[in-house]
């Protein structure tokens, strides 16, 4: 991932297109970009009362 992408806190459109097409490097870029968010969500407890 380029510094430009990281500074903007957004993934570039070409990375998203490549990832949605199955490009492994692009998928890894997406996962790396969102790893903090994924980790934070994985620590939350869900209140599933209906």
Steps between C-alpha positions, in 0.01 A plus 500: 500500500637836409552782749245707308230239561590465865503878555151534351367213711326375187575210274539588137230393258739279299591306817131444576433383144798264504401362842141441390641316199699265721850650478679360805734795547210745483298292749794501738526879457133537593539272802811687614320834458208388718684279749462747788129540434453123473691445825293762682174349379611151597534614862146639528226302665165485330176552684270262315181558696195516276 
